[in-house]
Amino acid sequence: MSDDVSTQIHEAIQSAISENPVILFMKGTPDQPMCGFSARTVAILQSVGKPFAAVNILPDPRIRQELSTVSNWPTIPQLFIDGEFVGGCDIVTEMYESGELQTALGVEDANGGEPAPEPAAQEPAPLSIENRL
Amino acid sequence: MTDSGAPATPEELKERIEVGIPGATADVTGDGHHFNAVVSAPAFHGLSRIAQHRLVYDVFGPEVGGRIHALSIQTKATASETENIA
């Protein structure tokens, strides 16, 4: 039954969110984002310098479907900090520029008040990539 | 996902936001697939950003991600009291 697979995906998403203090669900990977909004959010997180887990939602449409039932949010990317849904690209950008994101991530507010960085061109970063889905 | 019906327009999105959220004013730009909406409404007052953005997404339901491929949102709570805003 495909319902069983959806339930498994749902549970895998929930444990990924609870096991990773900072986790981004995105299109593509941090090294190879497949959407401008995902790329921008990755660039912001990398600029803050906090390690984060990333899950590519593209391999199976059910990942996005189940993620949206967890977060009650229709768009990708989606950032969770300490198990709580924080927002998508727009909210993460606003929070970065106001310094709230740095506070939420427990990082010194080095860049607060500055415009959000544009996505860097192919810049490999030491990220932990979690994709068991 | 395939589009259904006519392509979305910034004018349509603006009108639906302003009808769907009482007292809202919206500035919408976009190319038929990617849209950017700046929405001000007294209904946002006291809500978190997530809750404010959800109010806007809720106007369009499952169309977001489908017919409306992407919708960027900036929200502003307008005071219900009289306030001078330049």
Backbone of each chain as ProteinMPNN parsed JSONL, in Angstrom:
{"seq_chain_A": "MSDDVSTQIHEAIQSAISENPVILFMKGTPDQPMCGFSARTVAILQSVGKPFAAVNILPDPRIRQELSTVSNWPTIPQLFIDGEFVGGCDIVTEMYESGELQTALGVEDANGGEPAPEPAAQEPAPLSIENRL", "coords_chain_A": {"N_chain_A": [[0.83, -1.202, 0.0], [0.494, 2.2, -0.826], [-0.099, 3.969, 1.123], [1.205, 3.044, 3.38], [3.844, 3.57, 2.746], [3.756, 6.342, 2.649], [3.19, 6.876, 5.325], [5.531, 5.933, 6.467], [7.364, 7.73, 5.359], [6.4, 10.087, 6.463], [6.926, 9.592, 9.189], [9.706, 9.349, 9.08], [10.408, 11.937, 8.348], [9.542, 13.344, 10.593], [11.232, 12.258, 12.582], [13.703, 13.03, 11.578], [13.485, 15.788, 11.855], [13.324, 16.042, 14.624], [15.725, 14.981, 15.402], [17.734, 16.542, 14.354], [19.187, 19.565, 15.124], [19.234, 21.808, 13.459], [17.647, 21.885, 10.491], [17.157, 21.724, 7.029], [14.736, 21.483, 4.597], [14.797, 21.078, 1.206], [14.979, 21.939, -2.351], [17.012, 20.005, -4.2], [20.515, 19.868, -3.315], [22.707, 21.3, -0.762], [25.158, 21.767, -2.077], [24.325, 21.679, -4.659], [21.86, 23.289, -5.335], [18.492, 23.232, -6.548], [16.766, 25.237, -7.053], [16.047, 28.685, -6.931], [15.136, 29.779, -4.507], [15.748, 27.873, -2.603], [18.511, 27.896, -2.93], [19.135, 30.456, -2.049], [18.402, 30.357, 0.633], [20.143, 28.405, 1.61], [22.543, 29.794, 1.186], [22.291, 31.824, 3.065], [22.237, 30.392, 5.499], [24.763, 29.239, 5.393], [26.284, 31.522, 5.516], [25.751, 32.41, 8.076], [27.011, 30.42, 9.405], [26.407, 28.193, 10.87], [26.298, 24.721, 11.296], [24.168, 22.614, 9.354], [21.614, 20.191, 8.743], [20.475, 18.79, 5.675], [17.76, 18.045, 3.567], [16.923, 16.685, 0.546], [14.061, 17.199, -1.246], [13.254, 16.434, -3.71], [13.578, 13.769, -4.849], [11.311, 12.102, -4.388], [7.928, 12.715, -4.774], [6.256, 12.336, -2.624], [7.63, 13.059, -0.369], [7.576, 15.843, -0.215], [4.826, 16.181, -0.028], [4.195, 14.901, 2.425], [5.804, 16.367, 4.126], [4.54, 18.85, 4.024], [2.216, 18.275, 5.396], [3.232, 17.961, 7.919], [4.287, 20.495, 8.533], [2.339, 22.239, 7.787], [2.624, 24.028, 5.656], [3.012, 25.438, 2.46], [5.168, 25.723, 0.669], [8.561, 25.226, -0.572], [11.883, 26.143, 0.179], [11.969, 24.737, 3.58], [12.684, 25.569, 6.835], [13.716, 24.195, 9.903], [14.289, 24.724, 13.321], [15.569, 23.433, 16.245], [13.471, 21.55, 16.313], [11.285, 23.059, 15.673], [9.199, 24.604, 13.259], [10.419, 27.185, 11.298], [10.263, 28.784, 9.005], [10.047, 29.716, 5.504], [11.958, 30.714, 2.604], [11.463, 33.528, 2.436], [10.873, 34.329, 5.087], [13.129, 33.439, 6.453], [15.031, 35.046, 5.227], [14.187, 37.625, 6.056], [14.5, 37.299, 8.824], [17.216, 36.89, 8.985], [18.209, 39.355, 8.168], [17.332, 40.978, 10.198], [18.658, 39.99, 12.32], [17.453, 38.127, 13.937], [17.576, 35.483, 13.144], [20.204, 34.715, 13.601], [20.199, 34.859, 16.386], [18.286, 32.879, 16.97], [19.698, 30.705, 16.119], [21.699, 30.648, 17.904], [24.077, 32.016, 17.438], [26.689, 34.439, 17.329], [25.732, 37.737, 16.549], [26.873, 38.59, 13.836], [26.347, 39.512, 11.325], [23.98, 40.803, 11.299], [21.439, 43.021, 10.2], [22.512, 43.465, 7.793], [22.146, 43.194, 4.22], [20.799, 40.145, 2.939], [22.942, 37.499, 1.89], [23.713, 36.813, -1.521], [23.204, 33.776, -3.332], [26.106, 31.794, -3.368], [28.422, 30.953, -5.957], [28.708, 27.676, -6.6], [30.065, 26.69, -4.052], [31.795, 24.638, -2.105], [30.93, 23.375, 1.049], [31.42, 22.502, 4.494], [29.125, 20.547, 5.23], [26.672, 18.68, 6.986], [24.982, 16.274, 5.466], [21.887, 14.997, 5.459], [20.043, 12.473, 4.361], [17.87, 10.326, 4.436], [15.571, 9.734, 3.374]], "CA_chain_A": [[0.0, 0.0, 0.0], [1.268, 3.434, -0.846], [-0.34, 4.636, 2.401], [2.254, 2.632, 4.307], [5.063, 4.308, 2.395], [3.555, 7.723, 3.081], [3.348, 6.895, 6.779], [6.969, 5.8, 6.747], [8.01, 9.002, 5.016], [5.957, 11.03, 7.488], [7.67, 9.322, 10.43], [11.118, 9.66, 8.838], [10.52, 13.399, 8.382], [9.428, 13.807, 11.979], [12.423, 11.956, 13.376], [14.794, 13.88, 11.082], [13.308, 17.121, 12.436], [13.62, 16.042, 16.056], [17.114, 14.569, 15.656], [18.685, 17.542, 13.852], [18.854, 20.885, 15.676], [18.951, 22.71, 12.34], [17.44, 21.037, 9.304], [16.535, 22.423, 5.902], [14.163, 20.701, 3.502], [15.071, 21.94, 0.055], [15.042, 21.311, -3.671], [18.427, 19.803, -4.486], [21.403, 19.753, -2.155], [23.422, 22.566, -0.551], [26.156, 21.95, -3.129], [23.671, 21.804, -5.959], [20.44, 23.62, -5.165], [17.767, 23.153, -7.815], [15.753, 26.29, -7.074], [16.643, 29.916, -6.41], [14.761, 30.017, -3.116], [16.568, 26.957, -1.809], [19.893, 28.374, -3.013], [19.256, 31.657, -1.225], [18.322, 29.956, 2.037], [21.422, 27.747, 1.894], [23.584, 30.836, 1.262], [22.116, 32.523, 4.335], [22.668, 29.5, 6.585], [26.218, 29.108, 5.307], [26.867, 32.78, 5.953], [25.66, 32.427, 9.542], [28.089, 29.537, 9.828], [25.923, 27.11, 11.735], [26.082, 23.509, 10.498], [22.77, 22.207, 9.252], [21.286, 19.024, 7.932], [19.646, 19.151, 4.535], [17.045, 16.941, 2.93], [16.431, 16.965, -0.795], [12.689, 16.692, -1.351], [12.909, 16.153, -5.101], [13.554, 12.383, -5.341], [9.996, 11.461, -4.296], [6.928, 13.751, -4.5], [5.586, 12.104, -1.34], [8.368, 13.753, 0.698], [7.012, 17.189, -0.116], [3.448, 16.012, 0.425], [4.168, 14.591, 3.861], [6.395, 17.508, 4.829], [3.536, 19.903, 4.134], [1.259, 17.934, 6.455], [3.918, 18.172, 9.194], [4.535, 21.908, 8.79], [1.212, 23.052, 7.343], [3.265, 25.102, 4.877], [2.912, 24.897, 1.104], [6.296, 25.944, -0.243], [9.897, 24.744, -0.277], [12.425, 25.367, 1.296], [11.416, 24.872, 4.922], [13.737, 25.46, 7.851], [13.316, 23.861, 11.269], [15.333, 24.884, 14.33], [15.164, 22.784, 17.499], [12.192, 20.863, 16.148], [10.181, 23.969, 15.351], [9.185, 25.21, 11.938], [10.808, 28.595, 11.366], [9.727, 29.472, 7.85], [10.656, 29.474, 4.205], [12.997, 31.641, 2.162], [11.136, 34.926, 2.751], [10.969, 34.563, 6.532], [14.538, 33.263, 6.821], [15.725, 36.254, 4.77], [13.839, 38.726, 6.973], [15.088, 37.033, 10.141], [18.658, 37.089, 8.862], [18.508, 40.784, 8.073], [17.047, 41.62, 11.486], [19.479, 39.372, 13.355], [16.697, 37.115, 14.686], [18.003, 34.135, 12.764], [21.446, 34.452, 14.319], [19.8, 34.596, 17.775], [17.618, 31.574, 17.017], [20.71, 29.675, 15.897], [22.691, 30.744, 18.965], [25.334, 32.477, 16.851], [26.893, 35.869, 17.506], [25.105, 38.5, 15.483], [27.949, 39.249, 13.105], [25.902, 40.07, 10.05], [22.63, 41.341, 11.411], [21.237, 44.336, 9.633], [23.033, 43.542, 6.433], [21.334, 42.462, 3.242], [21.104, 38.724, 2.862], [23.891, 37.195, 0.811], [23.234, 36.107, -2.709], [23.781, 32.435, -3.397], [27.455, 31.733, -3.911], [28.566, 30.013, -7.055], [29.339, 26.382, -6.303], [31.074, 26.782, -3.003], [31.624, 23.472, -1.241], [30.97, 23.74, 2.452], [31.39, 21.312, 5.344], [27.771, 20.373, 5.727], [26.217, 17.315, 7.187], [23.801, 16.069, 4.632], [21.084, 13.899, 5.973], [18.97, 12.172, 3.415], [17.496, 8.925, 4.533], [14.177, 9.632, 2.934]], "C_chain_A": [[0.865, 1.252, 0.0], [1.039, 4.219, 0.448], [0.744, 4.308, 3.413], [3.534, 3.411, 4.036], [4.928, 5.758, 2.856], [3.718, 7.851, 4.59], [4.816, 6.797, 7.164], [7.703, 7.108, 6.47], [7.673, 10.048, 6.073], [6.775, 10.848, 8.77], [9.15, 9.651, 10.273], [11.35, 11.164, 8.887], [10.491, 13.884, 9.823], [10.664, 13.448, 12.803], [13.612, 12.765, 12.886], [14.716, 15.27, 11.708], [13.687, 17.112, 13.915], [15.086, 15.689, 16.335], [18.128, 15.623, 15.232], [18.296, 18.926, 14.35], [18.539, 21.908, 14.586], [18.808, 21.854, 11.091], [16.642, 21.801, 8.257], [16.016, 21.4, 4.892], [14.194, 21.588, 2.274], [14.954, 21.166, -1.251], [16.512, 21.228, -4.056], [19.213, 19.67, -3.203], [22.104, 21.095, -1.947], [24.487, 22.822, -1.623], [25.525, 22.194, -4.49], [22.181, 22.074, -5.783], [19.74, 23.68, -6.527], [16.708, 24.244, -7.935], [16.376, 27.509, -6.41], [16.339, 30.168, -4.948], [15.556, 29.108, -2.18], [18.019, 27.442, -1.78], [20.112, 29.563, -2.077], [19.263, 31.295, 0.264], [19.601, 29.256, 2.471], [22.521, 28.801, 2.069], [23.505, 31.579, 2.595], [22.626, 31.653, 5.489], [24.186, 29.348, 6.578], [26.9, 30.38, 5.79], [26.824, 32.915, 7.472], [26.697, 31.476, 10.142], [27.675, 28.441, 10.784], [25.725, 25.855, 10.87], [24.608, 23.13, 10.467], [22.64, 20.936, 8.421], [20.396, 19.483, 6.79], [19.018, 17.901, 3.943], [16.552, 17.421, 1.567], [15.037, 16.354, -0.935], [12.357, 16.195, -2.757], [12.798, 14.673, -5.478], [12.173, 11.722, -5.305], [8.954, 12.514, -3.936], [6.237, 13.568, -3.149], [6.326, 12.785, -0.191], [7.769, 15.136, 0.901], [5.587, 17.146, 0.454], [3.383, 15.815, 1.943], [4.762, 15.735, 4.672], [5.347, 18.604, 5.037], [2.47, 19.557, 5.176], [1.898, 18.115, 7.834], [3.942, 19.663, 9.531], [3.308, 22.779, 8.522], [1.712, 24.285, 6.577], [3.399, 24.623, 3.45], [4.179, 24.935, 0.27], [7.589, 25.355, 0.299], [10.857, 25.878, -0.587], [11.67, 25.586, 2.609], [12.534, 24.614, 5.93], [13.119, 25.157, 9.222], [14.52, 24.055, 12.186], [14.801, 24.319, 15.639], [13.745, 22.211, 17.411], [11.034, 21.753, 15.77], [10.317, 24.541, 13.951], [9.443, 26.709, 12.059], [10.241, 29.378, 10.191], [10.422, 29.039, 6.577], [11.656, 30.571, 3.882], [12.7, 33.085, 2.584], [11.365, 35.228, 4.228], [12.422, 34.431, 6.993], [15.34, 34.505, 6.41], [15.458, 37.43, 5.711], [14.51, 38.544, 8.328], [16.6, 37.22, 10.124], [18.981, 38.574, 8.906], [18.25, 41.509, 9.388], [17.906, 41.057, 12.61], [18.765, 38.301, 14.166], [17.169, 35.698, 14.381], [19.266, 33.757, 13.532], [21.145, 34.136, 15.778], [19.188, 33.207, 17.896], [18.626, 30.441, 16.863], [21.794, 29.702, 16.97], [24.06, 31.164, 18.464], [25.449, 33.969, 17.106], [26.377, 36.627, 16.294], [26.155, 39.297, 14.723], [27.434, 39.997, 11.883], [24.528, 40.717, 10.12], [22.54, 42.729, 10.818], [21.79, 44.482, 8.241], [22.118, 42.797, 5.485], [21.765, 41.0, 3.191], [22.05, 38.453, 1.7], [23.196, 36.544, -0.364], [23.866, 34.723, -2.707], [25.165, 32.461, -4.022], [27.497, 30.732, -5.045], [29.342, 28.805, -6.565], [30.448, 26.469, -5.263], [30.898, 25.608, -2.038], [31.787, 23.866, 0.218], [30.871, 22.473, 3.296], [30.024, 21.121, 5.983], [27.517, 18.911, 6.011], [24.938, 17.147, 6.397], [23.101, 14.798, 5.073], [19.998, 13.612, 4.961], [18.662, 10.686, 3.441], [16.11, 8.696, 3.964], [14.064, 9.05, 1.534]], "O_chain_A": [[1.846, 1.345, 0.738], [1.874, 5.037, 0.834], [1.157, 5.159, 4.201], [4.219, 3.853, 4.959], [5.876, 6.334, 3.39], [4.309, 8.813, 5.079], [5.283, 7.489, 8.069], [8.554, 7.535, 7.251], [8.541, 10.797, 6.521], [7.254, 11.817, 9.358], [9.781, 10.163, 11.198], [12.369, 11.62, 9.405], [11.299, 14.719, 10.23], [11.101, 14.243, 13.634], [14.457, 13.154, 13.692], [15.739, 15.863, 12.051], [14.3, 18.059, 14.407], [15.626, 16.054, 17.38], [19.267, 15.603, 15.699], [17.209, 19.415, 14.044], [17.68, 22.77, 14.768], [19.753, 21.177, 10.685], [15.62, 22.425, 8.542], [16.769, 20.56, 4.399], [13.684, 22.708, 2.29], [14.846, 19.94, -1.272], [17.179, 22.25, -4.219], [18.656, 19.395, -2.14], [22.104, 21.938, -2.844], [24.694, 23.965, -2.031], [26.116, 22.834, -5.36], [21.345, 21.208, -6.045], [20.32, 24.12, -7.52], [15.851, 24.185, -8.817], [17.137, 27.387, -5.45], [17.174, 30.707, -4.221], [15.981, 29.526, -1.103], [18.673, 27.405, -0.738], [21.137, 29.661, -1.403], [20.03, 31.854, 1.048], [20.091, 29.486, 3.577], [23.331, 28.71, 2.991], [24.531, 31.922, 3.181], [23.362, 32.131, 6.352], [24.819, 29.33, 7.634], [27.967, 30.325, 6.402], [27.742, 33.464, 8.082], [27.196, 31.7, 11.245], [28.521, 27.829, 11.437], [25.063, 25.915, 9.834], [23.892, 23.311, 11.451], [23.442, 20.658, 7.529], [19.651, 20.453, 6.925], [19.651, 16.851, 3.832], [15.856, 18.43, 1.46], [14.856, 15.149, -0.764], [11.3, 15.604, -2.974], [11.996, 14.335, -6.349], [11.899, 10.852, -6.133], [9.075, 13.154, -2.892], [5.695, 14.522, -2.591], [5.728, 13.062, 0.849], [7.49, 15.552, 2.025], [5.207, 17.96, 1.295], [2.617, 16.479, 2.641], [4.291, 16.04, 5.768], [5.281, 19.212, 6.106], [1.882, 20.457, 5.776], [1.198, 18.39, 8.809], [3.657, 20.055, 10.662], [3.243, 23.922, 8.974], [1.282, 25.413, 6.819], [3.858, 23.502, 3.229], [4.262, 24.244, -0.745], [7.691, 25.028, 1.481], [10.643, 26.551, -1.595], [10.848, 26.494, 2.73], [13.224, 23.595, 5.884], [12.14, 25.779, 9.635], [15.627, 23.613, 11.877], [13.714, 24.684, 16.087], [12.935, 22.373, 18.324], [9.919, 21.273, 15.565], [11.407, 24.913, 13.516], [8.774, 27.41, 12.819], [9.787, 30.509, 10.359], [11.258, 28.136, 6.567], [12.141, 31.269, 4.772], [13.6, 33.788, 3.042], [11.967, 36.242, 4.581], [12.89, 35.212, 7.821], [16.215, 34.96, 7.147], [16.381, 38.14, 6.111], [15.024, 39.498, 8.913], [17.195, 37.651, 11.112], [19.909, 39.0, 9.594], [18.873, 42.533, 9.667], [17.892, 41.578, 13.725], [19.386, 37.634, 14.993], [17.161, 34.827, 15.251], [19.393, 32.645, 14.044], [21.765, 33.242, 16.354], [19.523, 32.448, 18.806], [18.436, 29.352, 17.405], [22.706, 28.876, 16.951], [25.083, 30.728, 18.992], [24.449, 34.687, 17.104], [26.567, 36.203, 15.154], [26.315, 40.501, 14.925], [28.018, 40.995, 11.462], [23.981, 41.131, 9.098], [23.475, 43.521, 10.929], [21.571, 45.495, 7.577], [21.4, 41.882, 5.888], [22.937, 40.671, 3.376], [21.967, 39.099, 0.656], [22.215, 35.817, -0.207], [24.942, 34.527, -2.143], [25.374, 33.07, -5.071], [26.71, 29.786, -5.091], [30.5, 28.916, -6.165], [31.629, 26.334, -5.584], [29.956, 25.59, -1.245], [32.698, 24.617, 0.565], [30.298, 21.478, 2.854], [29.805, 21.493, 7.136], [28.073, 18.024, 5.363], [23.938, 17.817, 6.653], [23.657, 13.699, 5.055], [19.12, 14.446, 4.737], [19.119, 9.909, 2.602], [15.552, 7.603, 4.062], [12.958, 8.898, 1.016]]}, "seq_chain_B": "MTDSGAPATPEELKERIEVGIPGATADVTGDGHHFNAVVSAPAFHGLSRIAQHRLVYDVFGPEVGGRIHALSIQTKATASETENIA", "coords_chain_B": {"N_chain_B": [[4.02, 19.227, -12.015], [0.996, 19.98, -13.642], [-0.34, 22.931, -15.142], [-3.57, 24.246, -14.489], [-6.363, 25.625, -16.064], [-6.564, 29.197, -16.762], [-3.51, 31.133, -16.986], [-2.093, 32.452, -13.986], [-2.34, 35.863, -12.894], [-0.69, 38.893, -11.794], [-2.625, 40.796, -11.13], [-4.896, 39.274, -10.614], [-4.06, 37.838, -8.355], [-3.62, 39.908, -6.542], [-6.229, 40.919, -6.238], [-7.553, 38.702, -5.16], [-6.207, 38.341, -2.742], [-6.849, 40.709, -1.456], [-9.581, 40.487, -1.245], [-9.774, 38.143, 0.206], [-8.494, 38.565, 2.673], [-9.552, 40.494, 5.197], [-9.557, 44.008, 4.925], [-7.071, 44.133, 3.766], [-4.292, 45.37, 1.851], [-2.632, 44.831, -1.166], [0.402, 44.548, -2.983], [1.308, 43.177, -5.889], [3.643, 41.52, -7.872], [4.817, 39.809, -10.782], [5.399, 37.029, -13.066], [3.551, 35.294, -14.047], [4.212, 32.795, -13.2], [6.143, 32.91, -11.097], [5.663, 34.842, -8.268], [5.582, 37.893, -6.39], [4.454, 39.147, -3.403], [3.512, 41.931, -1.544], [2.002, 42.518, 1.352], [-0.255, 44.298, 3.308], [-2.103, 44.386, 6.279], [-4.604, 44.849, 8.79], [-5.36, 42.528, 10.025], [-3.072, 41.087, 10.465], [-1.98, 41.919, 12.75], [-0.341, 41.3, 15.777], [0.185, 38.68, 15.107], [2.481, 35.972, 14.477], [5.207, 35.932, 12.077], [5.06, 33.597, 10.566], [2.373, 32.886, 10.881], [1.17, 35.088, 9.709], [2.044, 34.857, 7.035], [0.857, 32.426, 6.454], [-1.835, 33.126, 6.386], [-1.931, 34.465, 3.977], [-1.08, 32.486, 2.133], [-3.196, 30.739, 2.527], [-5.265, 31.879, 1.134], [-4.954, 30.928, -1.392], [-4.69, 28.193, -1.278], [-4.21, 24.878, -2.481], [-3.291, 25.798, -4.914], [-0.895, 27.1, -4.668], [2.306, 26.271, -5.5], [1.35, 24.784, -7.497], [-0.593, 25.856, -9.874], [0.1, 28.464, -9.239], [3.241, 28.878, -9.266], [5.344, 29.797, -7.598], [5.315, 31.814, -4.716], [6.386, 34.58, -3.27], [6.389, 36.267, -0.162], [5.91, 39.27, 1.606], [4.948, 40.588, 4.643], [3.053, 43.088, 6.377], [1.891, 44.366, 9.364], [-0.804, 46.442, 9.675], [-1.699, 49.084, 11.76], [-4.666, 49.047, 13.67], [-5.59, 51.215, 14.968], [-5.701, 54.779, 14.367], [-2.984, 55.834, 12.553], [-0.182, 57.611, 11.522], [1.199, 56.977, 8.535], [3.719, 57.436, 6.362]], "CA_chain_B": [[2.579, 19.487, -11.884], [0.53, 20.726, -14.802], [-1.216, 24.061, -14.868], [-4.968, 24.071, -14.884], [-7.027, 26.901, -16.269], [-5.781, 30.297, -17.298], [-2.355, 31.482, -16.173], [-2.345, 33.444, -12.943], [-1.784, 37.189, -13.154], [-0.534, 39.677, -10.559], [-3.893, 41.471, -10.818], [-5.782, 38.289, -10.001], [-3.58, 37.531, -7.01], [-3.874, 41.09, -5.71], [-7.646, 41.003, -5.933], [-7.956, 37.598, -4.28], [-5.676, 38.597, -1.401], [-7.583, 41.823, -0.832], [-10.915, 39.974, -0.912], [-9.667, 37.042, 1.164], [-8.039, 39.031, 3.981], [-10.277, 41.752, 5.413], [-8.776, 45.228, 5.106], [-5.715, 44.001, 3.234], [-3.875, 45.93, 0.573], [-1.552, 43.995, -1.679], [1.132, 44.871, -4.213], [1.765, 41.894, -6.421], [4.341, 41.506, -9.152], [5.092, 38.431, -11.157], [5.479, 36.719, -14.489], [2.637, 34.21, -14.384], [4.62, 31.603, -12.45], [6.747, 33.378, -9.851], [5.032, 36.089, -7.853], [6.008, 38.5, -5.136], [3.333, 39.898, -2.845], [3.707, 42.715, -0.334], [0.631, 42.59, 1.846], [-0.485, 44.974, 4.582], [-3.464, 44.15, 6.764], [-4.765, 44.89, 10.245], [-5.53, 41.156, 10.514], [-1.763, 40.523, 10.802], [-1.542, 42.467, 14.028], [-0.197, 40.34, 16.865], [0.488, 37.334, 14.628], [3.857, 35.689, 14.08], [5.397, 35.989, 10.626], [4.546, 32.36, 9.962], [0.905, 32.96, 10.851], [0.813, 36.107, 8.707], [2.24, 34.296, 5.701], [-0.148, 31.368, 6.25], [-3.095, 33.766, 5.983], [-1.848, 34.767, 2.542], [-1.092, 31.208, 1.403], [-4.519, 30.112, 2.649], [-6.146, 32.43, 0.106], [-4.777, 30.196, -2.654], [-4.753, 26.752, -1.037], [-3.292, 24.006, -3.229], [-2.754, 26.443, -6.12], [0.506, 27.449, -4.424], [3.098, 25.101, -5.845], [0.785, 24.255, -8.724], [-0.853, 26.917, -10.841], [0.976, 29.552, -8.802], [4.428, 28.062, -9.014], [6.039, 30.285, -6.407], [4.754, 33.054, -4.188], [7.153, 35.204, -2.184], [5.483, 37.112, 0.604], [6.326, 40.13, 2.712], [3.728, 41.049, 5.304], [3.147, 44.195, 7.338], [0.657, 44.578, 10.123], [-1.191, 47.843, 9.791], [-2.381, 49.313, 13.027], [-6.102, 49.31, 13.523], [-5.792, 52.598, 15.388], [-5.227, 55.744, 13.389], [-1.553, 56.002, 12.662], [0.314, 58.279, 10.332], [2.249, 56.256, 7.824], [4.049, 58.211, 5.168]], "C_chain_B": [[2.113, 20.333, -13.072], [-0.37, 21.879, -14.366], [-2.642, 23.701, -15.246], [-5.59, 25.441, -15.019], [-6.076, 27.954, -16.798], [-4.582, 30.577, -16.4], [-2.726, 32.539, -15.126], [-1.719, 34.775, -13.335], [-1.62, 37.919, -11.828], [-1.837, 40.344, -10.139], [-4.851, 40.514, -10.116], [-5.352, 38.006, -8.554], [-3.869, 38.687, -6.056], [-5.331, 41.127, -5.273], [-8.056, 39.91, -4.942], [-7.423, 37.782, -2.864], [-6.527, 39.656, -0.705], [-9.016, 41.421, -0.48], [-10.826, 38.973, 0.245], [-9.259, 37.47, 2.562], [-8.668, 40.408, 4.233], [-9.325, 42.933, 5.639], [-7.393, 45.198, 4.492], [-5.52, 44.859, 1.992], [-2.655, 45.151, 0.115], [-0.934, 44.62, -2.913], [1.717, 43.571, -4.715], [2.468, 42.115, -7.749], [4.606, 40.05, -9.517], [4.969, 38.204, -12.644], [4.515, 35.614, -14.905], [2.981, 32.917, -13.671], [5.202, 31.976, -11.089], [6.154, 34.737, -9.515], [5.66, 36.584, -6.558], [4.86, 39.378, -4.64], [3.77, 40.625, -1.582], [2.319, 43.04, 0.185], [0.602, 43.307, 3.191], [-1.92, 44.715, 5.004], [-3.51, 44.294, 8.28], [-4.892, 43.482, 10.844], [-4.201, 40.523, 10.926], [-1.322, 40.913, 12.203], [-1.48, 41.382, 15.104], [0.11, 38.919, 16.422], [1.977, 37.192, 14.336], [3.963, 35.801, 12.564], [4.819, 34.76, 9.95], [3.03, 32.438, 9.828], [0.44, 33.989, 9.816], [0.933, 35.544, 7.289], [1.216, 33.204, 5.409], [-1.481, 31.958, 5.817], [-3.09, 34.038, 4.48], [-1.876, 33.471, 1.722], [-2.49, 30.592, 1.402], [-5.509, 30.643, 1.622], [-6.111, 31.548, -1.148], [-4.776, 28.681, -2.499], [-3.754, 25.978, -1.882], [-2.773, 24.619, -4.531], [-1.299, 26.852, -5.936], [1.34, 26.189, -4.617], [2.579, 24.446, -7.12], [0.638, 25.364, -9.751], [-0.009, 28.152, -10.526], [2.276, 28.894, -8.368], [5.16, 28.505, -7.746], [5.458, 31.627, -6.003], [5.613, 33.525, -3.019], [6.254, 36.194, -1.482], [6.274, 37.996, 1.559], [5.045, 40.68, 3.328], [4.038, 42.201, 6.238], [1.82, 44.291, 8.052], [0.372, 46.064, 10.146], [-1.977, 48.005, 11.088], [-3.856, 49.557, 12.775], [-6.433, 50.711, 14.004], [-5.288, 53.527, 14.285], [-3.74, 55.972, 13.606], [-1.064, 56.643, 11.383], [1.447, 57.483, 9.716], [2.504, 56.986, 6.527], [3.928, 57.348, 3.929]], "O_chain_B": [[2.78, 21.296, -13.451], [-1.064, 21.8, -13.353], [-2.886, 22.953, -16.193], [-5.369, 26.318, -14.184], [-4.956, 27.664, -17.219], [-4.619, 30.298, -15.202], [-3.569, 33.403, -15.368], [-0.697, 34.814, -14.021], [-2.312, 37.617, -10.855], [-2.131, 40.451, -8.949], [-5.527, 40.883, -9.156], [-6.185, 37.943, -7.649], [-4.3, 38.484, -4.921], [-5.636, 41.336, -4.099], [-8.81, 40.164, -4.003], [-8.094, 37.427, -1.894], [-6.878, 39.524, 0.467], [-9.597, 41.949, 0.468], [-11.675, 38.952, 1.137], [-9.628, 36.82, 3.54], [-8.338, 41.375, 3.547], [-8.403, 42.851, 6.451], [-6.616, 46.135, 4.672], [-6.437, 45.052, 1.194], [-1.76, 44.849, 0.904], [-1.632, 45.151, -3.777], [2.53, 42.941, -4.038], [1.96, 42.804, -8.633], [4.615, 39.174, -8.653], [4.5, 39.066, -13.387], [4.644, 35.057, -15.995], [2.133, 32.033, -13.549], [4.804, 31.428, -10.061], [6.138, 35.653, -10.337], [6.187, 35.814, -5.755], [4.361, 40.238, -5.366], [4.326, 40.021, -0.665], [1.553, 43.753, -0.464], [1.35, 42.958, 4.104], [-2.843, 44.809, 4.194], [-2.569, 43.91, 8.974], [-4.577, 43.266, 12.014], [-4.192, 39.533, 11.657], [-0.409, 40.314, 12.77], [-2.442, 40.644, 15.313], [0.28, 38.036, 17.263], [2.65, 38.164, 13.991], [2.958, 35.771, 11.854], [4.176, 34.852, 8.905], [2.473, 32.096, 8.785], [-0.562, 33.782, 9.132], [0.046, 35.728, 6.456], [0.756, 33.06, 4.276], [-2.182, 31.378, 4.987], [-4.102, 33.868, 3.799], [-2.607, 33.372, 0.737], [-2.918, 30.0, 0.411], [-6.473, 29.963, 1.271], [-7.103, 31.434, -1.869], [-4.855, 27.961, -3.494], [-2.591, 26.367, -1.991], [-1.911, 24.034, -5.186], [-0.548, 26.946, -6.907], [1.101, 25.169, -3.972], [3.279, 23.652, -7.748], [1.6, 25.76, -10.407], [0.526, 28.799, -11.426], [2.395, 28.413, -7.242], [5.546, 27.675, -6.923], [5.149, 32.467, -6.849], [5.577, 32.953, -1.929], [5.454, 36.881, -2.116], [7.192, 37.532, 2.236], [4.168, 41.177, 2.621], [5.123, 42.289, 6.812], [0.759, 44.298, 7.428], [1.206, 46.857, 10.583], [-2.804, 47.167, 11.448], [-4.24, 50.191, 11.792], [-7.394, 51.333, 13.549], [-4.549, 53.114, 13.392], [-3.302, 56.268, 14.718], [-1.482, 56.265, 10.288], [2.518, 57.337, 10.306], [1.608, 57.135, 5.696], [4.167, 57.823, 2.819]]}, "name": "protein", "num_of_chains": 2, "seq": "MSDDVSTQIHEAIQSAISENPVILFMKGTPDQPMCGFSARTVAILQSVGKPFAAVNILPDPRIRQELSTVSNWPTIPQLFIDGEFVGGCDIVTEMYESGELQTALGVEDANGGEPAPEPAAQEPAPLSIENRLMTDSGAPATPEELKERIEVGIPGATADVTGDGHHFNAVVSAPAFHGLSRIAQHRLVYDVFGPEVGGRIHALSIQTKATASETENIA"}
